[in-house]
Amino acid sequence: MIDDLRTLPAGTTIAADLCLIGGGAAGITIARELAGSKVRVCLVEGGGFEYEEETQALYDGRSSGAPVALQGGRLRLLGGSTHHWGGRCAQLEELDLRRRDWVPHSGWPLRRAELEPYYVRARTMAGFAAPWLTDAATLGALGVTLPGINEQWLRPFLWRYTPASPGSGAWDFATAYRPALQLAGNVQVLLHANFKAFAATDDRSRVHALTVGALGGPSATILARDYVLCCGGIENARLLLLGAEQNGGGFGNAHDNVGRFFMQHTRGPTGVLQSDGRLTRLQGQFNILRGADGLQTEVGLALAPALQEAEGLLNASAALQYLGDPDSGIAAAQDIWRALLDGHWAQDMGEKTAHIAADAGELARAVRHRLAAGHSLSAEGAEGVPSRSASIVLDLEQAPDPQSRITLDTERDAMGLRRVRADWRLGELERRTAARFTSLIGAEFARLGIARCRLEPWLQDQRAPLTDAMKETYHHIGTTRMADDPRDGVVDRNGAVHGMRNLYVAGSSIFPTGGQANPTLTIVALALRLADRLRPAAS
């Protein structure tokens, strides 16, 4: 069932076996997995079903390092940040989890093989009805034959896109799973229930109770056997720091690790591929392609693991964004079509008609491609328009740095709690990785006679801040990292907070490193793994 704290009597007490704090991908995954079991679940969410400015303002804070969009990068409503997730799915690789001598503080306590069965289940949770084919089989089904790149340096990388939510556009977990949560007899979702305080036992080894409150409204107490923080990479750290402050210590911070190692993927253009002719060959290979099943797959490039190890580089991937050729017949046809929709003739009709006639064959192929993909001829963007140039857009792993961190600020929010301060820092290993990767892409496409490459000047300018060109992705990683030794992290390999017997953390805050892959699928996989551990054997 789904309740709203604002409608409950003041001082309500809720008893549960499991309390999930946060209704995003991790919290909804665990609740959905335990729906119908014998576990009494209470999922508390600070927002409601829709965006609310007053509630969203609780996410405000300050940045003292590189700018962090503390409000714009997070959403405080049921479904959380999955509401602005594009559905781009990829998995971490074996090297991402290994200890890498050239990446300080790297290494997960888990092996990649331990995640595989949970990745399989996570794909279903993310809406994929059929099992994934291997990358090679997927490329074959899409008709992609890569143009002979040197796979000792570069290799193809695939992102699969989730199908649309039923009756909706892009996938989000609230739309997909709200009906199931509403019907589950053992699950209570409590909306507008904002964190107020943790009460711990005297020895701070257990959480005794959680107090939540509605803005300007009643409070409630949740008494549970186990508690799981599912609030994202920034808020998970904040709530642990608040818990330690409220209880005189504990909450995983005995070694001052809570909030440290704050990371994001940075994304942005690092070079431009240019050709005297058109990049038709690339556009049919490195692009977002729709298969016979209607699902979309993006084909890009990634740094080969052996090269990362040989040259001491981080992980990174690249997608190509094509810049339309204004002299193509397709661009001319789009201009005419848009003008007709607006009720007038396009300018330079004679010139545009000549371009269409010259490109008649290519235009016919493009129209068939766009209609098959569900796009109109007037759709914006240049992915289906013949191009002479393309931007190389990188997704870049960040090296873990203990000085890049989340702390508590002196300012307080409307609940009377200290806000966050983000000190996000990036180093030169990120810049060196971006420069080397882009240079390799340029060298390969030049060798193959496809295009020449111009690197963005900032790659070689040590004075230019990396975040001037590479922007944050709102992939908040680290801050409550996983480690077997409490001196090295906040939670153990199962997400249990070190030093506490009934408090867990779920989400990308427990990742020791982030790889280059979008984190949502891994968040869901680890949440499924935790759900299995919180489910009694008899359920």
Backbone torsions as a table, in degrees:
resi	resn	phi	psi	omega
1	MET	NA	161.8	179.7
2	ILE	-125.0	122.1	179.5
3	ASP	-117.3	166.3	175.5
4	ASP	-122.2	122.9	-176.8
5	LEU	-57.1	-29.9	-177.5
6	ARG	-63.6	-20.4	-178.2
7	THR	-99.0	-3.3	-177.6
8	LEU	-90.6	154.9	176.9
9	PRO	-63.3	145.1	176.5
10	ALA	-59.5	141.1	177.8
11	GLY	80.1	13.9	177.6
12	THR	-58.8	139.0	173.6
13	THR	-115.2	130.8	-179.4
14	ILE	-116.6	126.2	177.1
15	ALA	-100.3	135.5	-179.1
16	ALA	-150.1	160.9	170.7
17	ASP	-80.5	-36.6	-175.0
18	LEU	-136.7	129.0	175.0
19	CYS	-112.3	120.1	177.1
20	LEU	-102.3	126.5	-176.4
21	ILE	-107.6	101.9	-177.8
22	GLY	118.0	126.4	-175.9
23	GLY	-108.8	44.3	174.4
24	GLY	-95.5	-152.3	-176.1
25	ALA	-59.5	-44.5	-176.8
26	ALA	-69.2	-49.0	-177.2
27	GLY	-64.1	-44.1	179.9
28	ILE	-66.6	-37.8	178.6
29	THR	-60.1	-47.7	-179.0
30	ILE	-65.2	-44.4	179.9
31	ALA	-62.0	-44.1	-180.0
32	ARG	-65.1	-38.8	-179.4
33	GLU	-65.7	-33.3	-177.7
34	LEU	-94.3	-3.4	177.9
35	ALA	-60.0	133.1	-179.3
36	GLY	87.2	-4.0	177.7
37	SER	-88.7	-175.6	177.7
38	LYS	-85.9	-0.9	-178.7
39	VAL	-82.4	122.8	175.6
40	ARG	-81.4	117.2	-173.6
41	VAL	-112.4	133.1	170.1
42	CYS	-120.5	116.8	178.0
43	LEU	-105.4	117.6	180.0
44	VAL	-103.3	132.6	-178.5
45	GLU	-129.6	130.0	-176.6
46	GLY	-68.9	-23.4	180.0
47	GLY	-103.8	-166.7	177.6
48	GLY	-115.9	-142.4	178.6
49	PHE	-87.2	-21.8	-175.9
50	GLU	-124.5	162.8	177.1
51	TYR	-66.0	132.9	178.9
52	GLU	-133.1	123.1	-174.5
53	GLU	-59.3	-42.9	-176.9
54	GLU	-64.2	-41.0	178.2
55	THR	-69.6	-43.5	179.9
56	GLN	-59.9	-32.8	-178.0
57	ALA	-63.1	-17.4	176.6
58	LEU	-65.6	-17.4	178.8
59	TYR	-86.1	-1.4	-177.4
60	ASP	-66.5	158.5	179.4
61	GLY	-176.9	-161.9	-177.5
62	ARG	-129.9	151.9	175.0
63	SER	-111.4	133.8	175.6
64	SER	-113.2	-7.4	175.3
65	GLY	-113.8	-137.2	173.5
66	ALA	-61.4	143.8	-175.3
67	PRO	-59.7	137.0	176.3
68	VAL	-124.2	128.0	179.8
69	ALA	-80.0	82.5	-173.3
70	LEU	-66.6	-31.2	174.1
71	GLN	-93.4	-50.1	-175.5
72	GLY	-64.6	-25.2	-177.1
73	GLY	-90.3	0.1	-178.7
74	ARG	-138.0	156.1	178.2
75	LEU	-130.4	130.9	-176.3
76	ARG	-106.9	79.6	175.8
77	LEU	-160.3	168.5	-179.7
78	LEU	-60.7	127.7	-173.8
79	GLY	102.8	-19.8	175.4
80	GLY	53.5	-141.3	-174.6
81	SER	-74.7	-2.9	173.6
82	THR	-66.1	-13.7	177.1
83	HIS	-69.8	-23.5	174.1
84	HIS	-118.2	24.7	172.4
85	TRP	-83.4	135.1	179.5
86	GLY	-83.7	0.0	179.4
87	GLY	82.6	13.1	-177.1
88	ARG	-78.4	117.5	-173.5
89	CYS	-116.5	133.7	173.0
90	ALA	-154.8	161.9	-175.9
91	GLN	-111.3	150.7	171.7
92	LEU	-68.8	155.3	-176.9
93	GLU	-107.9	169.2	-176.2
94	GLU	-56.7	-44.9	-177.9
95	LEU	-64.3	-30.7	180.0
96	ASP	-59.7	-31.5	-176.3
97	LEU	-93.6	-13.9	-177.7
98	ARG	-76.8	157.9	169.7
99	ARG	-75.5	123.2	-179.2
100	ARG	-111.0	119.1	-175.6
101	ASP	-58.2	-28.8	-176.9
102	TRP	-87.7	-2.4	177.9
103	VAL	-121.5	96.6	-179.4
104	PRO	-55.4	143.3	177.6
105	HIS	66.7	19.4	177.6
106	SER	-87.6	167.0	176.5
107	GLY	110.7	123.3	174.5
108	TRP	-94.2	153.9	172.0
109	PRO	-77.9	-5.1	178.2
110	LEU	-103.3	151.5	170.5
111	ARG	-92.0	154.3	-179.0
112	ARG	-60.2	-34.9	-178.7
113	ALA	-63.2	-28.3	179.2
114	GLU	-67.8	-24.6	179.9
115	LEU	-84.5	-21.0	-170.1
116	GLU	-55.6	-49.3	-178.8
117	PRO	-63.8	-27.8	178.8
118	TYR	-78.7	-30.8	172.2
119	TYR	-62.2	-40.1	179.4
120	VAL	-60.4	-44.4	179.1
121	ARG	-70.5	-34.5	-179.6
122	ALA	-64.0	-34.4	178.6
123	ARG	-61.7	-41.3	176.6
124	THR	-64.8	-43.1	179.4
125	MET	-61.6	-31.2	179.6
126	ALA	-85.2	4.2	171.6
127	GLY	102.1	3.1	178.7
128	PHE	-80.6	117.0	-174.9
129	ALA	-76.2	-28.9	-176.5
130	ALA	-115.9	153.5	176.7
131	PRO	-60.1	149.1	176.7
132	TRP	-71.6	139.2	167.9
133	LEU	-75.3	163.0	172.0
134	THR	-63.0	163.2	179.1
135	ASP	-59.3	-43.4	-178.8
136	ALA	-62.3	-42.8	-180.0
137	ALA	-67.9	-36.3	178.5
138	THR	-64.3	-44.9	178.1
139	LEU	-61.3	-40.5	178.5
140	GLY	-63.8	-42.1	-179.8
141	ALA	-65.7	-29.7	178.8
142	LEU	-84.4	-5.6	-178.8
143	GLY	74.6	25.9	-178.8
144	VAL	-93.1	123.8	172.3
145	THR	-121.3	103.8	-172.0
146	LEU	-62.9	148.6	-168.1
147	PRO	-83.4	36.8	172.3
148	GLY	79.2	34.9	178.6
149	ILE	-69.9	154.3	178.6
150	ASN	-78.3	104.3	-174.8
151	GLU	-78.3	0.2	168.0
152	GLN	-74.6	-20.8	178.6
153	TRP	-106.7	-51.4	-174.4
154	LEU	-125.4	152.9	176.4
155	ARG	-144.4	155.4	178.4
156	PRO	-66.8	145.6	176.1
157	PHE	-132.4	137.9	-176.0
158	LEU	-116.4	136.7	167.9
159	TRP	-113.8	131.5	174.1
160	ARG	-100.1	140.2	-179.9
161	TYR	-102.8	132.4	178.6
162	THR	-61.9	148.6	173.4
163	PRO	-68.6	165.9	179.2
164	ALA	-66.4	149.0	173.0
165	SER	-64.1	150.2	-179.7
166	PRO	-56.7	126.7	177.9
167	GLY	68.2	18.3	-174.3
168	SER	-140.1	-173.9	176.3
169	GLY	-93.1	-116.2	-178.9
170	ALA	-62.2	153.7	-177.1
171	TRP	-67.2	133.8	165.7
172	ASP	-142.3	150.4	-171.4
173	PHE	-71.5	-29.5	179.8
174	ALA	-66.7	-47.3	179.2
175	THR	-62.4	-41.3	-175.9
176	ALA	-70.0	-37.4	-168.7
177	TYR	-118.8	0.9	176.6
178	ARG	-57.4	-45.5	179.9
179	PRO	-59.5	-41.7	-179.4
180	ALA	-65.4	-39.9	178.6
181	LEU	-67.5	-36.5	178.9
182	GLN	-63.1	-37.1	-174.7
183	LEU	-88.2	-16.1	-174.9
184	ALA	-70.8	118.9	-178.4
185	GLY	-68.9	-22.5	-178.0
186	ASN	-99.8	5.0	-177.9
187	VAL	-118.9	128.5	172.4
188	GLN	-116.9	117.7	173.5
189	VAL	-95.7	126.5	-178.0
190	LEU	-115.2	108.0	-178.1
191	LEU	-85.4	161.4	-178.4
192	HIS	54.4	32.8	-179.8
193	ALA	-108.0	91.5	-177.1
194	ASN	-88.5	141.9	177.5
195	PHE	-56.6	134.5	172.3
196	LYS	-119.2	-46.8	-176.6
197	ALA	-164.1	147.9	164.7
198	PHE	-98.9	139.3	169.1
199	ALA	-113.1	121.6	-178.4
200	ALA	-105.3	161.3	173.4
201	THR	-66.4	166.6	-175.0
202	ASP	-58.2	-34.8	179.9
203	ASP	-88.7	4.4	178.1
204	ARG	57.1	30.3	178.2
205	SER	-96.2	-10.9	-179.6
206	ARG	-144.2	150.0	167.7
207	VAL	-83.3	124.8	179.5
208	HIS	-87.7	-39.2	-176.5
209	ALA	-158.6	157.2	173.7
210	LEU	-121.5	131.4	174.4
211	THR	-106.9	131.3	177.8
212	VAL	-124.3	157.6	-179.3
213	GLY	-147.0	149.0	172.2
214	ALA	-87.4	146.0	178.3
215	LEU	-59.8	117.7	-179.8
216	GLY	67.1	15.5	-175.8
217	GLY	-132.8	-160.7	-174.1
218	PRO	-72.9	162.8	173.7
219	SER	-111.5	161.2	176.5
220	ALA	-142.8	157.8	177.8
221	THR	-116.5	132.3	176.5
222	ILE	-110.1	121.6	176.1
223	LEU	-106.5	115.6	-174.5
224	ALA	-135.6	162.0	174.5
225	ARG	-74.3	-43.6	-178.8
226	ASP	-134.0	152.0	179.3
227	TYR	-129.2	141.6	178.3
228	VAL	-131.2	124.7	173.3
229	LEU	-82.1	123.5	-177.9
230	CYS	-132.0	43.3	-168.0
231	CYS	-106.5	6.3	178.5
232	GLY	98.3	168.7	-171.0
233	GLY	-66.2	-23.9	178.6
234	ILE	-92.8	-49.6	-173.9
235	GLU	-72.0	-32.8	175.7
236	ASN	-56.9	-45.6	179.2
237	ALA	-65.0	-42.8	-179.7
238	ARG	-59.1	-44.8	-177.5
239	LEU	-68.1	-35.2	174.8
240	LEU	-66.5	-41.6	177.7
241	LEU	-64.7	-39.3	176.5
242	LEU	-65.8	-41.6	178.2
243	GLY	-60.2	-42.7	177.5
244	ALA	-64.1	-40.3	179.6
245	GLU	-65.7	-40.7	-178.2
246	GLN	-71.1	-25.7	-173.6
247	ASN	-115.7	11.2	177.2
248	GLY	71.7	29.8	177.3
249	GLY	126.7	-171.8	-179.5
250	GLY	79.6	-154.1	177.8
251	PHE	57.1	40.4	172.3
252	GLY	77.8	5.3	-173.0
253	ASN	-109.4	25.9	179.7
254	ALA	-60.9	-27.8	-178.6
255	HIS	-113.4	21.5	175.7
256	ASP	57.5	40.9	179.4
257	ASN	-99.4	-19.8	-176.4
258	VAL	-65.2	127.7	179.7
259	GLY	93.9	-16.5	-178.7
260	ARG	-79.3	166.9	178.1
261	PHE	63.0	39.0	177.5
262	PHE	-72.6	125.1	-175.8
263	MET	-134.3	158.2	167.6
264	GLN	-142.5	161.7	163.4
265	HIS	-80.7	137.0	170.0
266	THR	-100.4	146.8	-176.7
267	ARG	-136.5	137.2	176.5
268	GLY	173.5	171.7	-179.0
269	PRO	-77.1	132.8	179.8
270	THR	-118.0	-7.7	179.1
271	GLY	-172.2	169.5	178.6
272	VAL	-128.6	127.7	172.9
273	LEU	-89.4	132.8	-178.0
274	GLN	-132.0	145.5	-179.9
275	SER	-140.6	147.3	174.8
276	ASP	-70.1	-30.7	174.8
277	GLY	-98.9	-155.3	-179.8
278	ARG	-101.7	154.1	-176.5
279	LEU	-92.3	35.7	-176.7
280	THR	-56.0	-39.1	-178.6
281	ARG	-61.5	-42.6	178.6
282	LEU	-69.8	-41.3	-175.2
283	GLN	-61.7	-28.9	177.5
284	GLY	-81.9	-9.2	-176.5
285	GLN	-111.4	-55.1	-176.2
286	PHE	-104.1	96.4	-171.8
287	ASN	-168.8	176.7	170.2
288	ILE	-91.8	115.0	-171.9
289	LEU	-116.6	143.7	179.8
290	ARG	-105.0	128.2	-179.4
291	GLY	-85.6	178.8	-179.2
292	ALA	-63.6	-25.2	178.9
293	ASP	-82.4	-0.4	179.5
294	GLY	88.1	-10.0	-179.2
295	LEU	-81.0	150.1	-178.7
296	GLN	-101.4	139.7	177.3
297	THR	-130.2	133.3	176.7
298	GLU	-101.4	129.1	179.6
299	VAL	-105.3	121.7	178.0
300	GLY	-135.9	-157.2	-179.1
301	LEU	-128.8	152.0	174.1
302	ALA	-137.5	157.8	176.2
303	LEU	-69.6	131.2	177.8
304	ALA	-62.5	136.1	-179.7
305	PRO	-54.9	-39.7	-179.4
306	ALA	-62.6	-36.6	178.2
307	LEU	-70.6	-39.7	175.8
308	GLN	-54.6	-45.4	-177.6
309	GLU	-70.5	-41.5	-176.7
310	ALA	-67.2	-35.7	-174.7
311	GLU	-109.2	4.8	177.4
312	GLY	64.7	50.0	-177.4
313	LEU	-110.4	159.1	170.9
314	LEU	-80.1	172.7	175.1
315	ASN	-82.0	149.8	179.5
316	ALA	-160.1	152.7	174.8
317	SER	-133.1	161.1	-177.7
318	ALA	-137.5	137.7	170.0
319	ALA	-118.7	155.0	179.1
320	LEU	-104.2	130.5	175.7
321	GLN	-114.3	114.7	-169.8
322	TYR	-84.3	139.9	179.0
323	LEU	-101.8	120.3	-172.5
324	GLY	-60.9	142.4	175.1
325	ASP	-83.0	111.7	-175.9
326	PRO	-65.4	-16.4	-179.6
327	ASP	-92.8	3.7	-177.6
328	SER	-79.5	156.6	177.6
329	GLY	-65.5	-33.2	-179.9
330	ILE	-66.9	-44.7	177.9
331	ALA	-61.2	-39.9	178.2
332	ALA	-63.8	-42.4	179.6
333	ALA	-64.2	-38.9	177.4
334	GLN	-63.5	-42.8	179.0
335	ASP	-59.8	-45.8	-179.7
336	ILE	-63.5	-44.0	-178.5
337	TRP	-61.8	-45.6	179.8
338	ARG	-62.9	-41.3	179.8
339	ALA	-63.3	-41.4	178.8
340	LEU	-64.8	-38.5	177.3
341	LEU	-63.4	-29.4	177.7
342	ASP	-86.3	-1.4	174.2
343	GLY	88.8	24.1	178.5
344	HIS	-149.5	167.5	176.2
345	TRP	-80.7	147.0	176.8
346	ALA	-71.6	153.3	174.3
347	GLN	-68.7	153.7	177.2
348	ASP	55.4	46.1	-177.0
349	MET	-58.9	-39.0	-179.4
350	GLY	-62.8	-45.4	179.8
351	GLU	-64.3	-42.7	-178.8
352	LYS	-65.8	-39.6	178.6
353	THR	-63.2	-36.8	177.6
354	ALA	-64.4	-41.0	177.5
355	HIS	-62.8	-39.9	179.7
356	ILE	-64.3	-43.4	-179.8
357	ALA	-63.3	-40.3	-179.2
358	ALA	-67.6	-29.0	-175.9
359	ASP	-108.9	27.3	-171.5
360	ALA	-56.8	-44.9	-178.7
361	GLY	-64.7	-44.9	-179.1
362	GLU	-67.5	-36.4	178.3
363	LEU	-63.3	-43.1	-179.9
364	ALA	-61.7	-42.6	178.5
365	ARG	-64.2	-41.4	-178.6
366	ALA	-65.7	-40.3	178.8
367	VAL	-62.2	-44.5	178.6
368	ARG	-60.8	-41.0	-179.0
369	HIS	-64.8	-45.1	-175.5
370	ARG	-70.1	-40.0	178.9
371	LEU	-66.6	-38.0	177.6
372	ALA	-64.3	-31.7	179.9
373	ALA	-86.2	0.8	177.8
374	GLY	83.3	19.5	179.1
375	HIS	-106.9	151.1	172.6
376	SER	-88.5	165.2	178.8
377	LEU	-64.6	-24.1	-177.9
378	SER	-89.3	3.7	-177.6
379	ALA	-59.3	142.2	179.3
380	GLU	-72.7	165.8	177.4
381	GLY	99.1	162.3	-173.7
382	ALA	-115.5	10.6	-174.6
383	GLU	-62.4	-32.4	-179.7
384	GLY	-101.1	4.5	-178.9
385	VAL	-98.4	131.3	177.7
386	PRO	-52.6	135.2	-174.5
387	SER	-126.1	152.2	170.2
388	ARG	-107.2	-5.4	-179.3
389	SER	-149.6	158.1	-179.9
390	ALA	-150.4	140.5	174.1
391	SER	-82.2	138.3	171.2
392	ILE	-90.9	114.2	-176.3
393	VAL	-110.5	117.4	-175.4
394	LEU	-96.7	144.5	161.6
395	ASP	-109.1	120.2	-167.7
396	LEU	-117.6	128.7	172.8
397	GLU	-66.5	146.9	174.6
398	GLN	-107.4	137.1	176.2
399	ALA	-73.6	138.2	179.6
400	PRO	-67.7	132.9	-177.6
401	ASP	-135.0	119.5	-177.6
402	PRO	-63.7	-19.9	179.3
403	GLN	-84.2	-11.3	172.9
404	SER	-87.3	111.1	-165.1
405	ARG	-154.6	165.5	173.9
406	ILE	-109.6	128.5	175.8
407	THR	-130.4	176.5	176.4
408	LEU	-90.4	137.2	178.6
409	ASP	-90.5	171.7	176.9
410	THR	-81.5	-25.7	179.3
411	GLU	-73.4	152.3	-177.5
412	ARG	-119.9	154.1	-179.1
413	ASP	-92.3	-173.9	-176.9
414	ALA	-68.1	-15.3	174.8
415	MET	-89.3	-1.2	-178.9
416	GLY	83.8	11.6	-177.9
417	LEU	-100.4	148.5	179.5
418	ARG	-65.6	134.8	178.2
419	ARG	-75.9	176.5	179.9
420	VAL	-95.7	154.1	168.0
421	ARG	-123.7	126.5	-179.3
422	ALA	-105.2	126.0	174.4
423	ASP	-117.0	84.6	-175.1
424	TRP	-90.6	124.7	-176.7
425	ARG	-127.6	140.3	174.6
426	LEU	-124.6	154.9	-175.5
427	GLY	-117.1	-172.8	-177.4
428	GLU	-78.4	-18.5	177.4
429	LEU	-64.0	-34.7	176.6
430	GLU	-64.4	-45.1	179.7
431	ARG	-65.0	-41.9	-179.2
432	ARG	-64.8	-40.0	177.9
433	THR	-62.6	-45.7	-179.7
434	ALA	-61.5	-42.8	-179.0
435	ALA	-66.2	-44.7	-178.9
436	ARG	-66.4	-44.3	-179.0
437	PHE	-61.6	-47.1	-179.2
438	THR	-64.4	-39.3	178.0
439	SER	-62.7	-39.8	179.0
440	LEU	-65.1	-41.5	177.7
441	ILE	-60.9	-46.3	179.0
442	GLY	-61.3	-43.4	-179.4
443	ALA	-64.0	-39.9	-179.5
444	GLU	-66.8	-45.9	-178.5
445	PHE	-69.9	-29.2	174.0
446	ALA	-69.0	-43.1	178.9
447	ARG	-60.2	-36.7	-178.5
448	LEU	-82.4	-1.2	178.5
449	GLY	71.3	24.5	-176.5
450	ILE	-93.3	-44.9	-175.3
451	ALA	-164.9	161.3	170.3
452	ARG	-105.4	161.2	-172.0
453	CYS	-123.6	137.9	171.5
454	ARG	-115.0	119.3	179.1
455	LEU	-77.4	145.5	174.5
456	GLU	-66.6	135.5	-174.0
457	PRO	-59.0	-30.7	-175.4
458	TRP	-63.9	-21.2	179.8
459	LEU	-61.4	-29.7	-178.2
460	GLN	-102.9	-1.1	-176.4
461	ASP	-104.2	103.0	-177.5
462	GLN	-63.8	-20.3	-178.3
463	ARG	-80.7	-19.2	-176.8
464	ALA	-81.9	117.8	178.0
465	PRO	-58.6	134.8	-178.8
466	LEU	-58.3	-35.1	-177.1
467	THR	-75.2	-3.8	171.7
468	ASP	-70.6	-28.4	-177.9
469	ALA	-112.5	-36.6	-179.1
470	MET	-101.0	122.3	-174.6
471	LYS	-99.8	158.3	177.2
472	GLU	-68.6	153.6	-177.6
473	THR	-110.4	0.7	-175.6
474	TYR	66.6	20.2	172.9
475	HIS	-91.0	87.1	-173.9
476	HIS	-84.0	111.0	-169.1
477	ILE	-122.7	148.9	179.4
478	GLY	86.8	-159.9	177.6
479	THR	82.8	-28.4	173.3
480	THR	-137.0	52.5	-166.0
481	ARG	-62.7	154.6	-178.9
482	MET	-86.0	132.0	177.5
483	ALA	-160.1	146.1	176.5
484	ASP	-69.4	-34.3	-178.0
485	ASP	-95.9	124.1	179.4
486	PRO	-57.4	-22.5	178.9
487	ARG	-72.0	-17.1	-175.9
488	ASP	-106.9	-7.4	-176.3
489	GLY	-164.3	-171.8	-174.0
490	VAL	-108.7	-37.1	179.8
491	VAL	-122.4	161.1	176.7
492	ASP	-87.0	-172.7	-175.2
493	ARG	-64.7	-15.6	178.4
494	ASN	-102.3	7.5	179.7
495	GLY	84.5	4.2	179.3
496	ALA	-79.3	132.1	-179.6
497	VAL	-66.6	128.5	179.8
498	HIS	-58.7	131.3	177.4
499	GLY	88.3	-1.4	180.0
500	MET	-129.8	143.0	-170.8
501	ARG	-95.9	-11.0	-175.8
502	ASN	-141.2	24.1	178.7
503	LEU	-122.6	129.7	-177.1
504	TYR	-127.5	163.5	175.2
505	VAL	-130.8	136.7	176.0
506	ALA	-126.2	152.1	178.2
507	GLY	116.6	-178.5	-175.5
508	SER	-72.9	-7.8	175.6
509	SER	-65.5	-20.2	-178.9
510	ILE	-90.8	-2.7	178.9
511	PHE	-69.4	125.5	172.7
512	PRO	-69.7	-34.2	173.1
513	THR	-139.3	163.1	-172.5
514	GLY	-111.3	-4.8	-173.1
515	GLY	55.0	-156.8	175.8
516	GLN	-113.4	-6.8	-173.8
517	ALA	-78.5	146.0	173.4
518	ASN	-53.9	136.9	-167.7
519	PRO	-84.2	-11.2	-168.6
520	THR	-60.0	-44.3	-177.6
521	LEU	-63.0	-36.8	178.0
522	THR	-71.4	-36.5	174.5
523	ILE	-56.7	-47.2	-178.5
524	VAL	-66.4	-41.7	179.4
525	ALA	-60.5	-45.6	179.9
526	LEU	-69.4	-32.0	176.7
527	ALA	-66.5	-39.3	175.8
528	LEU	-63.7	-39.9	178.4
529	ARG	-62.8	-42.1	178.4
530	LEU	-67.6	-39.8	178.4
531	ALA	-57.6	-40.0	177.9
532	ASP	-60.7	-35.0	-178.6
533	ARG	-79.1	-23.5	-179.9
534	LEU	-92.6	-6.1	-179.2
535	ARG	-89.7	120.5	176.8
536	PRO	-60.4	150.9	-176.3
537	ALA	-59.8	-28.9	-176.1
538	ALA	-82.1	-8.2	-176.1
539	SER	-71.9	NA	NA
